[in-house]
Amino acid sequence: MTQITQAGQLNATALVVPDLYINILPPQVAALNGVPTNVLGVVGTAQWGPVNAPTIVGNAAQYAQNFGAIQNRKYDMGTAVAAALLQGANNFRCVRVTDGTDVAATGQLKDTTTPTAVTGLTLTAKYTGTLGNSLQATVSAGSAASTYKIVLALPGQVPEVFDNIAGSGATFWANAVSAINNGNGPLRGPSQLCTATVGTATASPALATVTLASGTDGATTITGSVLVGTDGATTARKGMYALRGTGASVAVLADCDDSTTWTTQVSYGLSEGTYMIAVGPAGQSVTAAATAKSTAGIDSYAIKILLGDWVYWNDTVNQLTRLISPQGFVAGLLANLAPQNSGLNKQVYGVVGTQTSYQNLTYSSADLQALVQAGIDVICNPIPAGAQFGVRIGHNSSSNAAIQGDNYTRMTNYLAATLASGMGVYVGKLQSTQPNDPWRRSVKATEDNFLQNMQDEDQIDSFSVQCDLNNNTPSRIALGYGQADVTVKYLSVVEKLIVNMQGGQNVSVARVSTVPA
């Protein structure tokens, strides 16, 4: 009988029976798909949601559903997300952190015993946070005779209805707890808002509405250390380290103006291929910013440091104009740009003003030169494009002119991540010392095709890939090594435009006719 096998499964040396053998071979050249560069990681506080667990968010409504409303306070994750959304960012990995004092809201459903009602069950909000204090539980008559219905409702969420809960006395309360924790039908699964524990009541339930209370956010003593978190090998990752493996190409620790965290952020950014966006404290001077960076000893393409010239933003949720960190605006802009682009001279949206512009001040050439030399960027107005708020410099914190552009960080991380995600298929394959070895040809073709597509799309200037016997000598092949040397020339960002103009009454102007001959 004909046998069909996949590549690598057919051992031709062991075939004895005469038959037809179909061996399915994959394409010899693997296709490299570029990894997403629009994933923005945000670490901060919230009034609801999982703690230290990266959660996918794509828009404002999804953020509110997972983490509650934007809060008018420092370190608020929702504020940074809102600023980034205004720049077109739409793919977030949000990590909520707390100071450890967060508490889940609770409430009790009671029976009809008089004069003192007895607790039939206790509800505990699924997550800690003050949003849980808005969670209401309503007990009413069920749709079927001699049954009850419990409705759990939280603003911004679809109400959960547990209908036709039967039983009397203690039996009802046990059934109610089971319904909430396990679901009570194929269309009504376990509650996603709270959990229930049975009480001591033995009488029928009181038909009433109860609002949960005593939930806290754990956001009163947040520090840079809390936002950075821990990267334990045996314990769950916390804070910034919870973003590991999420593919976040840009990340911010919301409102973290603690310069002592910068070295740790650099280390993380280098290890994960993430462009970290940091900021100085509100009201920071140019001199103070340069001193802080020098003291921190930061000189790396992995982090972008923003001057502490914070931004005034119209918070429509809390209905006031707030002073917030510029991180969300810059991070959202970069995440929305293709990796070959720089933030330089790009407009940012939603800015009412900055601390500097509110004083009717602008940055002098000397100020901007000091920022450039210190490796610090800023949002200001005007920018070369005109009287608008935008990113003024477009540099990371490196002092090396060859690698200090936003485009270097983003493109380098993009290329490295793409090659890491797609070239692993060639490990474990066979390589020979023959000049026309198929392994080396396939490796080169895969990388050539990927980079050629990038060049065709005007994302890179030029490239070369070498994978032959010149960099794979027989002695190295014998030791199990395979090597491909990839060189990529990036497109250059125009930072200084020089226009030579000559004018005067005695200037001769030679006009060239544009009329076709």
One Martini backbone bead per residue (centre of mass of N, CA, C, O) as a GRO file, in nm:
protein
  517
    1MET     BB    1   0.098   0.035   0.021
    2THR     BB    2   0.088   0.351   0.008
    3GLN     BB    3   0.326   0.591   0.133
    4ILE     BB    4   0.308   0.882   0.350
    5THR     BB    5   0.557   1.131   0.405
    6GLN     BB    6   0.769   1.328   0.573
    7ALA     BB    7   1.025   1.507   0.601
    8GLY     BB    8   1.257   1.280   0.765
    9GLN     BB    9   1.075   0.994   0.783
   10LEU     BB   10   1.241   0.864   0.552
   11ASN     BB   11   1.412   0.543   0.539
   12ALA     BB   12   1.574   0.424   0.269
   13THR     BB   13   1.761   0.195   0.406
   14ALA     BB   14   1.480   0.031   0.514
   15LEU     BB   15   1.376  -0.063   0.243
   16VAL     BB   16   1.197  -0.368   0.116
   17VAL     BB   17   0.923  -0.311   0.011
   18PRO     BB   18   0.747  -0.301  -0.263
   19ASP     BB   19   0.667   0.044  -0.340
   20LEU     BB   20   0.500   0.346  -0.277
   21TYR     BB   21   0.672   0.661  -0.198
   22ILE     BB   22   0.569   0.954  -0.031
   23ASN     BB   23   0.763   1.260  -0.009
   24ILE     BB   24   0.721   1.549   0.171
   25LEU     BB   25   0.837   1.867   0.069
   26PRO     BB   26   0.951   2.150   0.154
   27PRO     BB   27   1.050   2.438   0.102
   28GLN     BB   28   1.381   2.533   0.063
   29VAL     BB   29   1.271   2.828   0.110
   30ALA     BB   30   1.226   3.029   0.356
   31ALA     BB   31   0.994   3.251   0.495
   32LEU     BB   32   1.023   3.587   0.597
   33ASN     BB   33   0.851   3.742   0.858
   34GLY     BB   34   0.796   4.019   0.991
   35VAL     BB   35   0.787   4.158   1.280
   36PRO     BB   36   0.624   4.334   1.491
   37THR     BB   37   0.646   4.712   1.556
   38ASN     BB   38   0.354   4.797   1.723
   39VAL     BB   39   0.435   4.706   2.006
   40LEU     BB   40   0.318   4.837   2.324
   41GLY     BB   41   0.457   4.880   2.635
   42VAL     BB   42   0.276   4.909   2.957
   43VAL     BB   43   0.353   5.038   3.287
   44GLY     BB   44   0.106   5.040   3.558
   45THR     BB   45  -0.172   5.167   3.693
   46ALA     BB   46  -0.499   5.053   3.828
   47GLN     BB   47  -0.864   4.974   3.902
   48TRP     BB   48  -0.807   4.700   3.742
   49GLY     BB   49  -0.704   4.383   3.704
   50PRO     BB   50  -0.437   4.224   3.636
   51VAL     BB   51  -0.127   4.134   3.789
   52ASN     BB   52   0.155   4.094   3.614
   53ALA     BB   53  -0.021   4.075   3.328
   54PRO     BB   54  -0.015   4.062   3.007
   55THR     BB   55  -0.239   4.270   2.807
   56ILE     BB   56  -0.448   4.302   2.549
   57VAL     BB   57  -0.469   4.619   2.364
   58GLY     BB   58  -0.653   4.830   2.107
   59ASN     BB   59  -0.833   5.029   2.290
   60ALA     BB   60  -1.018   5.214   2.503
   61ALA     BB   61  -1.243   5.007   2.559
   62GLN     BB   62  -1.052   4.768   2.627
   63TYR     BB   63  -0.917   4.899   2.861
   64ALA     BB   64  -1.169   4.948   3.039
   65GLN     BB   65  -1.246   4.645   3.056
   66ASN     BB   66  -0.963   4.556   3.196
   67PHE     BB   67  -0.889   4.849   3.390
   68GLY     BB   68  -1.063   5.083   3.348
   69ALA     BB   69  -1.028   5.398   3.421
   70ILE     BB   70  -0.891   5.684   3.403
   71GLN     BB   71  -0.646   5.835   3.616
   72ASN     BB   72  -0.579   6.114   3.837
   73ARG     BB   73  -0.252   6.007   3.826
   74LYS     BB   74   0.032   5.883   3.893
   75TYR     BB   75   0.116   5.595   3.701
   76ASP     BB   76  -0.099   5.579   3.485
   77MET     BB   77  -0.170   5.365   3.230
   78GLY     BB   78  -0.411   5.498   3.073
   79THR     BB   79  -0.273   5.764   3.002
   80ALA     BB   80  -0.052   5.650   2.817
   81VAL     BB   81  -0.248   5.511   2.622
   82ALA     BB   82  -0.406   5.763   2.532
   83ALA     BB   83  -0.163   5.914   2.407
   84ALA     BB   84  -0.092   5.685   2.201
   85LEU     BB   85  -0.363   5.672   2.048
   86LEU     BB   86  -0.333   5.961   1.918
   87GLN     BB   87  -0.083   5.835   1.728
   88GLY     BB   88  -0.203   5.526   1.636
   89ALA     BB   89  -0.191   5.330   1.844
   90ASN     BB   90  -0.308   4.951   1.858
   91ASN     BB   91  -0.075   4.768   2.030
   92PHE     BB   92  -0.095   4.637   2.347
   93ARG     BB   93   0.098   4.576   2.658
   94CYS     BB   94  -0.044   4.543   2.973
   95VAL     BB   95   0.089   4.630   3.308
   96ARG     BB   96  -0.008   4.581   3.625
   97VAL     BB   97   0.061   4.759   3.927
   98THR     BB   98   0.157   4.736   4.279
   99ASP     BB   99   0.222   4.793   4.639
  100GLY     BB  100   0.043   4.552   4.802
  101THR     BB  101  -0.246   4.708   4.903
  102ASP     BB  102  -0.438   4.560   4.744
  103VAL     BB  103  -0.805   4.521   4.722
  104ALA     BB  104  -1.087   4.337   4.721
  105ALA     BB  105  -1.403   4.352   4.679
  106THR     BB  106  -1.697   4.322   4.897
  107GLY     BB  107  -2.001   4.114   4.959
  108GLN     BB  108  -2.340   4.049   5.093
  109LEU     BB  109  -2.572   3.795   5.091
  110LYS     BB  110  -2.894   3.779   5.239
  111ASP     BB  111  -3.142   3.706   5.442
  112THR     BB  112  -3.477   3.719   5.616
  113THR     BB  113  -3.381   3.752   5.885
  114THR     BB  114  -3.511   3.849   6.206
  115PRO     BB  115  -3.342   4.136   6.278
  116THR     BB  116  -3.088   3.955   6.167
  117ALA     BB  117  -2.915   3.904   5.907
  118VAL     BB  118  -2.780   3.638   5.712
  119THR     BB  119  -2.516   3.508   5.553
  120GLY     BB  120  -2.505   3.332   5.244
  121LEU     BB  121  -2.293   3.511   5.072
  122THR     BB  122  -1.967   3.591   4.941
  123LEU     BB  123  -1.833   3.855   4.751
  124THR     BB  124  -1.543   3.859   4.526
  125ALA     BB  125  -1.353   4.021   4.343
  126LYS     BB  126  -1.146   3.925   4.096
  127TYR     BB  127  -1.022   4.208   4.141
  128THR     BB  128  -0.849   4.451   4.231
  129GLY     BB  129  -0.999   4.757   4.321
  130THR     BB  130  -1.221   5.030   4.284
  131LEU     BB  131  -1.414   4.916   4.070
  132GLY     BB  132  -1.543   4.699   4.263
  133ASN     BB  133  -1.729   4.927   4.409
  134SER     BB  134  -1.944   4.897   4.147
  135LEU     BB  135  -2.039   4.624   4.220
  136GLN     BB  136  -2.347   4.449   4.157
  137ALA     BB  137  -2.601   4.262   4.343
  138THR     BB  138  -2.901   4.091   4.232
  139VAL     BB  139  -3.199   3.977   4.387
  140SER     BB  140  -3.447   3.766   4.229
  141ALA     BB  141  -3.682   3.637   4.057
  142GLY     BB  142  -3.719   3.380   3.865
  143SER     BB  143  -3.839   3.245   3.574
  144ALA     BB  144  -3.897   3.015   3.745
  145ALA     BB  145  -4.052   2.849   3.965
  146SER     BB  146  -3.903   2.864   4.269
  147THR     BB  147  -3.681   3.084   4.191
  148TYR     BB  148  -3.366   3.248   4.129
  149LYS     BB  149  -3.189   3.565   4.067
  150ILE     BB  150  -2.851   3.666   3.966
  151VAL     BB  151  -2.702   3.993   3.924
  152LEU     BB  152  -2.401   4.104   3.769
  153ALA     BB  153  -2.267   4.446   3.787
  154LEU     BB  154  -2.043   4.643   3.568
  155PRO     BB  155  -1.906   4.901   3.450
  156GLY     BB  156  -1.846   4.812   3.106
  157GLN     BB  157  -2.010   4.548   3.145
  158VAL     BB  158  -2.162   4.257   3.109
  159PRO     BB  159  -2.411   4.124   3.247
  160GLU     BB  160  -2.463   3.868   3.489
  161VAL     BB  161  -2.685   3.582   3.456
  162PHE     BB  162  -2.839   3.385   3.723
  163ASP     BB  163  -3.075   3.153   3.660
  164ASN     BB  164  -3.271   2.929   3.816
  165ILE     BB  165  -3.224   2.905   4.130
  166ALA     BB  166  -3.256   2.650   4.337
  167GLY     BB  167  -3.398   2.613   4.643
  168SER     BB  168  -3.370   2.593   5.004
  169GLY     BB  169  -3.194   2.755   5.199
  170ALA     BB  170  -2.890   2.612   5.204
  171THR     BB  171  -2.927   2.503   4.917
  172PHE     BB  172  -2.940   2.767   4.767
  173TRP     BB  173  -2.662   2.882   4.848
  174ALA     BB  174  -2.500   2.653   4.718
  175ASN     BB  175  -2.614   2.695   4.430
  176ALA     BB  176  -2.519   2.990   4.397
  177VAL     BB  177  -2.219   2.941   4.424
  178SER     BB  178  -2.198   2.740   4.188
  179ALA     BB  179  -2.303   2.928   3.965
  180ILE     BB  180  -2.081   3.150   3.992
  181ASN     BB  181  -1.820   2.953   3.978
  182ASN     BB  182  -1.946   2.735   3.733
  183GLY     BB  183  -2.221   2.775   3.644
  184ASN     BB  184  -2.583   2.737   3.495
  185GLY     BB  185  -2.498   2.666   3.190
  186PRO     BB  186  -2.411   2.671   2.854
  187LEU     BB  187  -2.451   3.014   2.856
  188ARG     BB  188  -2.348   3.014   3.177
  189GLY     BB  189  -2.075   3.078   3.311
  190PRO     BB  190  -1.851   3.181   3.493
  191SER     BB  191  -1.755   3.434   3.661
  192GLN     BB  192  -1.570   3.752   3.568
  193LEU     BB  193  -1.611   3.932   3.852
  194CYS     BB  194  -1.652   3.690   4.071
  195THR     BB  195  -1.661   3.529   4.386
  196ALA     BB  196  -1.792   3.257   4.595
  197THR     BB  197  -1.903   3.214   4.940
  198VAL     BB  198  -2.036   3.043   5.186
  199GLY     BB  199  -2.252   3.064   5.444
  200THR     BB  200  -2.505   3.038   5.726
  201ALA     BB  201  -2.762   3.038   5.592
  202THR     BB  202  -3.129   2.904   5.608
  203ALA     BB  203  -3.273   3.113   5.451
  204SER     BB  204  -3.415   3.304   5.244
  205PRO     BB  205  -3.364   3.544   5.023
  206ALA     BB  206  -3.311   3.867   4.974
  207LEU     BB  207  -3.460   4.119   4.780
  208ALA     BB  208  -3.166   4.268   4.653
  209THR     BB  209  -2.910   4.525   4.649
  210VAL     BB  210  -2.550   4.493   4.625
  211THR     BB  211  -2.254   4.673   4.712
  212LEU     BB  212  -1.941   4.668   4.680
  213ALA     BB  213  -1.643   4.694   4.899
  214SER     BB  214  -1.302   4.790   4.984
  215GLY     BB  215  -1.152   4.861   4.735
  216THR     BB  216  -0.805   4.868   4.616
  217ASP     BB  217  -0.520   4.965   4.414
  218GLY     BB  218  -0.220   5.008   4.507
  219ALA     BB  219  -0.118   5.348   4.442
  220THR     BB  220   0.044   5.519   4.682
  221THR     BB  221   0.362   5.366   4.664
  222ILE     BB  222   0.495   5.425   4.396
  223THR     BB  223   0.787   5.314   4.218
  224GLY     BB  224   1.044   5.238   4.020
  225SER     BB  225   1.075   4.950   4.135
  226VAL     BB  226   0.787   4.855   4.078
  227LEU     BB  227   0.795   4.896   3.769
  228VAL     BB  228   1.033   4.709   3.715
  229GLY     BB  229   1.071   4.480   3.914
  230THR     BB  230   1.101   4.123   3.852
  231ASP     BB  231   1.330   3.835   3.728
  232GLY     BB  232   1.252   3.559   3.823
  233ALA     BB  233   1.312   3.214   3.784
  234THR     BB  234   1.096   3.105   4.028
  235THR     BB  235   0.924   3.357   3.979
  236ALA     BB  236   0.714   3.581   3.901
  237ARG     BB  237   0.692   3.827   3.699
  238LYS     BB  238   0.747   4.184   3.724
  239GLY     BB  239   0.653   4.435   3.560
  240MET     BB  240   0.861   4.482   3.309
  241TYR     BB  241   0.925   4.163   3.298
  242ALA     BB  242   0.633   4.081   3.193
  243LEU     BB  243   0.718   4.159   2.882
  244ARG     BB  244   0.840   3.909   2.823
  245GLY     BB  245   0.767   3.777   2.504
  246THR     BB  246   0.557   4.003   2.365
  247GLY     BB  247   0.703   4.201   2.140
  248ALA     BB  248   0.789   4.468   2.248
  249SER     BB  249   0.940   4.747   2.082
  250VAL     BB  250   0.796   4.938   2.288
  251ALA     BB  251   0.852   5.108   2.616
  252VAL     BB  252   0.683   5.198   2.934
  253LEU     BB  253   0.715   5.367   3.244
  254ALA     BB  254   0.483   5.524   3.390
  255ASP     BB  255   0.619   5.818   3.510
  256CYS     BB  256   0.923   5.735   3.527
  257ASP     BB  257   1.161   5.967   3.699
  258ASP     BB  258   1.386   5.751   3.772
  259SER     BB  259   1.726   5.738   3.703
  260THR     BB  260   1.801   5.460   3.853
  261THR     BB  261   1.643   5.281   3.617
  262TRP     BB  262   1.801   5.306   3.345
  263THR     BB  263   2.001   5.069   3.348
  264THR     BB  264   1.779   4.852   3.361
  265GLN     BB  265   1.636   4.933   3.100
  266VAL     BB  266   1.874   4.880   2.916
  267SER     BB  267   1.910   4.580   2.973
  268TYR     BB  268   1.631   4.501   2.878
  269GLY     BB  269   1.636   4.623   2.591
  270LEU     BB  270   1.873   4.445   2.490
  271SER     BB  271   1.743   4.159   2.554
  272GLU     BB  272   1.449   4.231   2.387
  273GLY     BB  273   1.439   4.460   2.170
  274THR     BB  274   1.372   4.737   2.332
  275TYR     BB  275   1.237   5.063   2.330
  276MET     BB  276   1.305   5.282   2.575
  277ILE     BB  277   1.096   5.529   2.750
  278ALA     BB  278   1.214   5.807   2.914
  279VAL     BB  279   1.205   6.037   3.211
  280GLY     BB  280   1.188   6.329   3.365
  281PRO     BB  281   1.105   6.545   3.581
  282ALA     BB  282   0.905   6.783   3.637
  283GLY     BB  283   1.068   7.084   3.547
  284GLN     BB  284   1.318   7.023   3.397
  285SER     BB  285   1.625   7.104   3.315
  286VAL     BB  286   1.877   7.083   3.099
  287THR     BB  287   2.104   7.058   3.307
  288ALA     BB  288   1.971   6.840   3.486
  289ALA     BB  289   1.948   6.626   3.265
  290ALA     BB  290   2.249   6.598   3.197
  291THR     BB  291   2.333   6.518   3.484
  292ALA     BB  292   2.156   6.265   3.517
  293LYS     BB  293   2.281   6.107   3.281
  294SER     BB  294   2.573   6.114   3.378
  295THR     BB  295   2.523   5.977   3.652
  296ALA     BB  296   2.391   5.711   3.525
  297GLY     BB  297   2.563   5.615   3.268
  298ILE     BB  298   2.423   5.675   2.987
  299ASP     BB  299   2.503   5.490   2.660
  300SER     BB  300   2.232   5.401   2.457
  301TYR     BB  301   2.014   5.267   2.208
  302ALA     BB  302   1.782   5.140   2.414
  303ILE     BB  303   1.732   5.452   2.501
  304LYS     BB  304   1.497   5.717   2.562
  305ILE     BB  305   1.541   6.051   2.669
  306LEU     BB  306   1.331   6.278   2.834
  307LEU     BB  307   1.252   6.569   2.904
  308GLY     BB  308   1.097   6.735   3.190
  309ASP     BB  309   0.864   6.840   2.971
  310TRP     BB  310   0.562   6.845   3.033
  311VAL     BB  311   0.219   6.767   2.946
  312TYR     BB  312  -0.071   6.907   2.826
  313TRP     BB  313  -0.395   6.740   2.876
  314ASN     BB  314  -0.714   6.640   2.761
  315ASP     BB  315  -0.926   6.492   2.997
  316THR     BB  316  -1.234   6.348   2.918
  317VAL     BB  317  -1.291   6.164   3.162
  318ASN     BB  318  -1.214   6.390   3.401
  319GLN     BB  319  -1.250   6.684   3.300
  320LEU     BB  320  -0.938   6.784   3.239
  321THR     BB  321  -0.631   6.946   3.262
  322ARG     BB  322  -0.324   6.774   3.234
  323LEU     BB  323  -0.013   6.673   3.371
  324ILE     BB  324   0.203   6.481   3.163
  325SER     BB  325   0.383   6.259   3.025
  326PRO     BB  326   0.563   6.222   2.712
  327GLN     BB  327   0.581   5.914   2.657
  328GLY     BB  328   0.313   5.833   2.511
  329PHE     BB  329   0.355   6.006   2.259
  330VAL     BB  330   0.630   5.888   2.163
  331ALA     BB  331   0.563   5.585   2.169
  332GLY     BB  332   0.320   5.598   1.976
  333LEU     BB  333   0.471   5.711   1.735
  334LEU     BB  334   0.687   5.485   1.702
  335ALA     BB  335   0.488   5.241   1.684
  336ASN     BB  336   0.353   5.373   1.410
  337LEU     BB  337   0.622   5.343   1.286
  338ALA     BB  338   0.839   5.252   1.084
  339PRO     BB  339   1.166   5.141   1.150
  340GLN     BB  340   1.312   5.356   0.942
  341ASN     BB  341   1.210   5.573   1.129
  342SER     BB  342   1.188   5.892   1.274
  343GLY     BB  343   1.083   6.127   1.521
  344LEU     BB  344   1.179   6.351   1.367
  345ASN     BB  345   0.956   6.605   1.297
  346LYS     BB  346   0.706   6.482   1.444
  347GLN     BB  347   0.389   6.496   1.506
  348VAL     BB  348   0.187   6.551   1.792
  349TYR     BB  349  -0.112   6.457   1.956
  350GLY     BB  350  -0.299   6.629   2.218
  351VAL     BB  351  -0.143   6.892   2.270
  352VAL     BB  352  -0.177   7.183   2.458
  353GLY     BB  353   0.104   7.175   2.619
  354THR     BB  354   0.384   7.293   2.791
  355GLN     BB  355   0.575   7.409   3.036
  356THR     BB  356   0.714   7.602   2.839
  357SER     BB  357   0.473   7.716   2.665
  358TYR     BB  358   0.313   7.831   2.918
  359GLN     BB  359   0.564   8.056   2.935
  360ASN     BB  360   0.639   8.159   2.649
  361LEU     BB  361   0.860   7.949   2.560
  362THR     BB  362   1.171   7.869   2.399
  363TYR     BB  363   1.418   7.703   2.241
  364SER     BB  364   1.733   7.734   2.206
  365SER     BB  365   2.013   7.652   2.042
  366ALA     BB  366   2.167   7.588   2.304
  367ASP     BB  367   1.965   7.393   2.424
  368LEU     BB  368   1.959   7.187   2.188
  369GLN     BB  369   2.260   7.126   2.190
  370ALA     BB  370   2.268   7.013   2.478
  371LEU     BB  371   2.073   6.780   2.422
  372VAL     BB  372   2.224   6.639   2.197
  373GLN     BB  373   2.493   6.593   2.360
  374ALA     BB  374   2.327   6.429   2.593
  375GLY     BB  375   2.091   6.246   2.479
  376ILE     BB  376   1.818   6.433   2.453
  377ASP     BB  377   1.475   6.470   2.435
  378VAL     BB  378   1.181   6.661   2.291
  379ILE     BB  379   0.884   6.833   2.334
  380CYS     BB  380   0.789   7.089   2.092
  381ASN     BB  381   0.738   7.452   2.012
  382PRO     BB  382   0.881   7.436   1.748
  383ILE     BB  383   0.942   7.274   1.445
  384PRO     BB  384   1.068   7.246   1.135
  385ALA     BB  385   0.765   7.206   1.018
  386GLY     BB  386   0.653   7.403   1.253
  387ALA     BB  387   0.371   7.514   1.440
  388GLN     BB  388   0.428   7.238   1.634
  389PHE     BB  389   0.402   6.949   1.801
  390GLY     BB  390   0.716   6.768   1.862
  391VAL     BB  391   0.989   6.594   1.774
  392ARG     BB  392   1.315   6.738   1.779
  393ILE     BB  393   1.560   6.499   1.742
  394GLY     BB  394   1.567   6.163   1.723
  395HIS     BB  395   1.719   6.036   1.979
  396ASN     BB  396   1.907   5.860   2.161
  397SER     BB  397   2.157   5.808   2.422
  398SER     BB  398   2.376   5.803   2.227
  399SER     BB  399   2.711   5.927   2.123
  400ASN     BB  400   2.694   5.769   1.860
  401ALA     BB  401   2.635   5.876   1.542
  402ALA     BB  402   2.574   5.585   1.409
  403ILE     BB  403   2.340   5.502   1.666
  404GLN     BB  404   2.138   5.765   1.762
  405GLY     BB  405   1.894   5.682   1.611
  406ASP     BB  406   1.582   5.568   1.605
  407ASN     BB  407   1.627   5.389   1.348
  408TYR     BB  408   1.844   5.209   1.462
  409THR     BB  409   1.694   5.073   1.689
  410ARG     BB  410   1.446   4.967   1.528
  411MET     BB  411   1.590   4.816   1.294
  412THR     BB  412   1.776   4.634   1.456
  413ASN     BB  413   1.552   4.493   1.618
  414TYR     BB  414   1.391   4.390   1.375
  415LEU     BB  415   1.604   4.216   1.236
  416ALA     BB  416   1.677   4.037   1.476
  417ALA     BB  417   1.388   3.927   1.533
  418THR     BB  418   1.336   3.803   1.254
  419LEU     BB  419   1.578   3.609   1.243
  420ALA     BB  420   1.509   3.464   1.512
  421SER     BB  421   1.215   3.361   1.414
  422GLY     BB  422   1.318   3.212   1.116
  423MET     BB  423   1.620   3.056   1.131
  424GLY     BB  424   1.577   2.794   1.313
  425VAL     BB  425   1.512   2.577   1.084
  426TYR     BB  426   1.839   2.527   1.025
  427VAL     BB  427   1.856   2.365   1.267
  428GLY     BB  428   1.964   2.024   1.219
  429LYS     BB  429   2.083   2.025   0.958
  430LEU     BB  430   2.264   1.962   0.663
  431GLN     BB  431   2.624   1.992   0.591
  432SER     BB  432   2.855   2.048   0.342
  433THR     BB  433   3.171   2.079   0.147
  434GLN     BB  434   3.027   2.154  -0.094
  435PRO     BB  435   2.986   2.417  -0.305
  436ASN     BB  436   2.655   2.327  -0.353
  437ASP     BB  437   2.515   2.353  -0.086
  438PRO     BB  438   2.183   2.355   0.017
  439TRP     BB  439   2.197   2.497   0.292
  440ARG     BB  440   2.342   2.757   0.206
  441ARG     BB  441   2.145   2.836  -0.017
  442SER     BB  442   1.893   2.864   0.166
  443VAL     BB  443   1.992   3.073   0.362
  444LYS     BB  444   2.057   3.292   0.155
  445ALA     BB  445   1.777   3.307   0.019
  446THR     BB  446   1.612   3.391   0.263
  447GLU     BB  447   1.767   3.657   0.324
  448ASP     BB  448   1.751   3.784   0.047
  449ASN     BB  449   1.443   3.802   0.018
  450PHE     BB  450   1.387   3.976   0.263
  451LEU     BB  451   1.580   4.218   0.191
  452GLN     BB  452   1.467   4.275  -0.091
  453ASN     BB  453   1.188   4.358   0.003
  454MET     BB  454   1.288   4.598   0.170
  455GLN     BB  455   1.417   4.749  -0.065
  456ASP     BB  456   1.159   4.769  -0.243
  457GLU     BB  457   1.017   4.933   0.016
  458ASP     BB  458   1.217   5.148   0.130
  459GLN     BB  459   1.379   5.038   0.414
  460ILE     BB  460   1.651   5.004   0.259
  461ASP     BB  461   1.940   5.042   0.083
  462SER     BB  462   2.135   4.782   0.144
  463PHE     BB  463   2.287   4.445   0.078
  464SER     BB  464   2.443   4.142   0.227
  465VAL     BB  465   2.510   3.780   0.172
  466GLN     BB  466   2.707   3.531   0.346
  467CYS     BB  467   2.712   3.166   0.240
  468ASP     BB  468   3.005   2.990   0.239
  469LEU     BB  469   3.333   2.863   0.228
  470ASN     BB  470   3.460   3.127   0.348
  471ASN     BB  471   3.259   3.110   0.628
  472ASN     BB  472   3.263   2.772   0.580
  473THR     BB  473   3.473   2.578   0.683
  474PRO     BB  474   3.552   2.253   0.714
  475SER     BB  475   3.634   2.270   1.018
  476ARG     BB  476   3.362   2.403   1.109
  477ILE     BB  477   3.167   2.200   0.994
  478ALA     BB  478   3.279   1.961   1.169
  479LEU     BB  479   3.174   2.128   1.441
  480GLY     BB  480   2.871   2.248   1.357
  481TYR     BB  481   2.895   2.499   1.181
  482GLY     BB  482   2.702   2.794   1.083
  483GLN     BB  483   2.732   3.079   0.848
  484ALA     BB  484   2.597   3.420   0.835
  485ASP     BB  485   2.666   3.728   0.662
  486VAL     BB  486   2.510   4.036   0.748
  487THR     BB  487   2.455   4.336   0.548
  488VAL     BB  488   2.314   4.661   0.642
  489LYS     BB  489   2.190   4.951   0.487
  490TYR     BB  490   2.062   5.231   0.591
  491LEU     BB  491   1.867   5.480   0.592
  492SER     BB  492   1.893   5.822   0.584
  493VAL     BB  493   1.860   6.087   0.805
  494VAL     BB  494   1.754   6.407   0.776
  495GLU     BB  495   1.886   6.665   0.993
  496LYS     BB  496   2.042   6.862   0.781
  497LEU     BB  497   1.934   7.147   0.603
  498ILE     BB  498   2.081   7.296   0.314
  499VAL     BB  499   2.028   7.629   0.185
  500ASN     BB  500   2.142   7.792  -0.096
  501MET     BB  501   2.132   8.152  -0.110
  502GLN     BB  502   2.093   8.398  -0.373
  503GLY     BB  503   2.084   8.763  -0.350
  504GLY     BB  504   2.004   9.045  -0.566
  505GLN     BB  505   2.030   9.298  -0.806
  506ASN     BB  506   2.303   9.149  -0.949
  507VAL     BB  507   2.168   8.884  -1.003
  508SER     BB  508   2.194   8.600  -1.199
  509VAL     BB  509   1.932   8.430  -1.382
  510ALA     BB  510   1.905   8.102  -1.495
  511ARG     BB  511   1.681   7.986  -1.721
  512VAL     BB  512   1.502   7.682  -1.765
  513SER     BB  513   1.340   7.525  -1.990
  514THR     BB  514   1.016   7.325  -1.982
  515VAL     BB  515   0.974   7.308  -2.279
  516PRO     BB  516   0.923   7.109  -2.516
  517ALA     BB  517   1.085   7.041  -2.819
   0.00000   0.00000   0.00000
